[in-house]
Amino acid sequence: MPRRSSPSSRATRSSMRAVPSGSRFAVPTRPSRSRSTISVLRCRRDATSRRTRSADEGSRSWPGSRRAGGPSSYPTARLSGQSLRGPTSRDAGPGSDDDRRRSLATNGGAAGQSGLTPPRGSPMTSGIDPLALAAFRRTEWVLDALPRAIVVTDVDGVIVGWNRVSEALYGWAADEVIGARISDVVELATQPEPRSEVLRAVVGGQTWTGDFSVLRRDGTPFRVFAVVTPLRSEDGTIVGTVSAADDVTDQRLAEQQAADLSQHLQLALDAGDLGTWRWDIATGAVTWDERLERLFGLEPGTFDGSFDTYLSLLHPEDRDDVLRVVRRAVESKSSYQVDHRVVWPDGSVHWLQGRGSVTLDGAGLVTGTIGCTGDITATKAAEAEARRLATEARESAERELRQRERLEFLAGLTDASTGATDHREFMRSVTAAAVPRLGDWCSLHFLPDAGAEVELEVAHSDPAKVEWAKELSERYPFDPTGEAGVPAVIRTGRVEYVPDVDQRVIDQALERSTIDRGEAQKIIDALRLTSVITVPLTTKRGVIGAMQFVSAESGRHYDLQDVALARAAAGRIAEALENIWITDEHRFISATLQAALLPPSVPSVPGVDVAVRYWPAGEAALVGGDFYDLFALTDNRWAIVIGDVCGTGANAAAVTGIVRHTVRAAARHSQGHAAVLDWINEAILHSGRDLFCTTCYATLEPVADGRHRLISSSGGHPLPVVVRAGGEAATLGEPGTLLGAFDDHSTTTAETVIGPNDVVVFYTDGIADLPPPHGLDLEDVIALITDAAASGTASDIAEAIYSSVIDRLPQTRRQDDIALVVLRIDEPTGERRDRV
């Protein structure tokens, strides 16, 4: 807020005598009121230097003066006891301030007796330091020494006295306010203003006390507590006022906060229906309010204040706990909370919650406790119900979780069986999937045929332990006559469940074991078995093996639900294992037959790096129709054949054999490319197999400088892809028509020369014919082969092609075989340069 201007600029000073700078008291010159007892002396500051002061003029310095002499730094105003109409002390006569000091020290003042001091010569003044007595008689000093703001006004409200505390409190200097009206200086912020109330009290001769808000000079408000007392003359006439004020802003704020806190506390107690207590340790007295009595089931006023009575109302099962909590709080001088039950006189049980804190005396010793208590019976009942519901929900969730885990575990076993390519991989997958969900160890024992050797797979989270188990199985082979464990389960088809592997179980196992007892004990100790489940693998043709789940270092103990899950897993695994084993057998037979339809070896072609590949489709349980061949026609001319007979199985194998032998026979009879395909077409038509095929027949012969002539003819088969050393790629020739489908067919023959580092790839349509969205068109196939051609050797190229193909769709999910013949022309020197 803006700083207020000096009141002297708003009120005339003409009615006042001149006031020297620094004075806080003035003498009015307007007609003084009769019989006044006080006249205020004008302050004078003597500018005369008093540079020295003899030691015999006084042994002590005046307040504000210098010991070594010098001008006094304090004003010398004093309050006279004379009437305002009488002479003032300024007429006391000539002389310096030192003279006046000496007069004050020796005579008690030069202008008559002050009403504030005893008469001269009075016994009260004997023995008092004259300088101190003189200082006490200087009223201004006395008022400045008071800790309150003292303001003296005449009956018109004109300020005639203003001490130093007033300057600090209101922000106005004395020489700015002497002679101004109090209403111009002290601006009230209280509404309604208390001036009329103060005036009535003072006029009536009463002292007024009270609070009001005031604005400082800078405009900031604050709260004062004031005592306004009428100032009387000797005859009792009121001639002015004296007010003493204190800044009580912080005090009133604290009082209001305390009142608010007390009110809020009572509201909180009422809202929470809380009763309060106090316990005095020294007397043992306990004080309760009426609400607390009601909470304990008592009528108001019936609690006798005895600590023993309080204890008797506590539930017997909770009494010791409550005392323990209170004792601990008293020992640690801390607050506490305790929930407990109480027994009402009618026998009903209620839950209460007490919150308390210890009380301390000035020495920090505990004097008792104080606190409040509320009824939490409904809360406890709700908590009990919530716990019951939570328990039910938890048990239901656990059942649901176990069921979901069971289904997930079984689904995992199914996934493992789906991705396996043979029965050994299947066994490894399912045992690994069982750890650690169903045990620290899982072993699968498979007996394919009666009398066959048992196949074993073991899984553990630690690979080193798996190797250790395999070593043990080799050292101690499977004994089908064993009385317990896997051998017994395979023979009987019954589940063996050991919930707790204790010493009794171990001793029985040691007695039945054919292994050295000491060695067997070491193995058992190393395993740290706690629980074991062994279940048979049963299919339609009987027991084909067993699965064993072992809990060891985890310390888990199996229950009946685990047994049920193990049996379900074994049932699902048994059928899948048998099926995949049967597929393996069929695959073996098919592979054997397929090998018979392919050349047992590929001849070496000078200057050409050759690689051949055959990958059966899917389970490959049946013989496929894809085939290839490479054989010499002369010393420097070779024939390349690749084809695909539609269908699988025996008929396809028969047609494949017919085509291979027909090609070799026709080629050796020097038949041309088109004639060879004619021979094939006629042979299939006369085979009576009602099948057809596609075939690509090509010849390769050197020309010069490491180059070779490639001549190719296709009967409905995908054309060979030629990738030049510079990276350009294209197919060679035209597809032609299928062989074995019609009497008449058309073929075309194409020729090209391939040089060093050129690559030629003959392939069957198993590369491209994939179910959506995995299929490849011709441009995709050319791009795939072009990328693979940069891999290095012919064998590297073949593997790169296969990797790219199975990345799109795994071989187990394919429906067609793949056959490849890869030719890569060498450098004439035998070295190969890097391809683009």
ABEGO torsion letter per residue (X at the ends): XBBBBBAAAABBAAABBBBBBGBABBBBABBBBBGBABBBBBBBBBABBBABBBAAAEABBBBGBBAAEEBBABBABBBBABBAABBBAAAAEBEBAAAAAAAAAAAGEAAEBBAABBBBGBAAABGBBAAAAAAAABAAAAAAABABBBBBBBAAGBBABBBAAAAAAAGBBAAAABGBBAAAABBBABOBBAAAAAAAAAAAGBBBBEBBBBBBAAGBBBBBBBBBBBBBBAAGBBAEBBBBBBBAAAAAAAAAAAAAAAAAAAAAAAAAGBBBBBBBAAAGBBBBBAAAAAAAGBBBGABAGBAAAAAAABBAAAAAAAAAAAAAAAAAGBBBBBBBBBBBAAGBBBBBBBBBBBBBBAAGBBAEBBEBBBBAAAAAAAAAAAAAAAAAAAAAAAAAAAAAAAAAAAAAAAAAAAABABAAAAAAAAAAAAOAAAEABBBBBBBABBGBBBBBBBBBABAAAAAAAAAAAAABBBBAABABEAAAAAAAGBBBBBABBBAAAAAAAAAABABBAAAAAAAAAAAGBABBBBBBBBBAAEBAEBBBBBBBAAGBBBBAAAAAAAAAAAAAAAAAAAAAAAAAAAAAAAAAAAAAABBABBBBBBGBBBBBBBBBBEAGABBBABBBBBBBABAABBBBBBBBBBEBEAAAAAAAAAAAAAAAAAAAAGBBAAAAAAAAAAAAAAAGAGBBBBBBBBBBBBABGGBBBBBBBBBGBBBBBBBBAAGBBBBBEBAEBBBGABABBBBBBBBBBBBBGBBBBBBBAAAABBBOAABBBAAAAAAAAAAAAAAEBAAAAAAAAAAAAAAABBAAABABBBBBBBBBBBBAAGBBBBBX
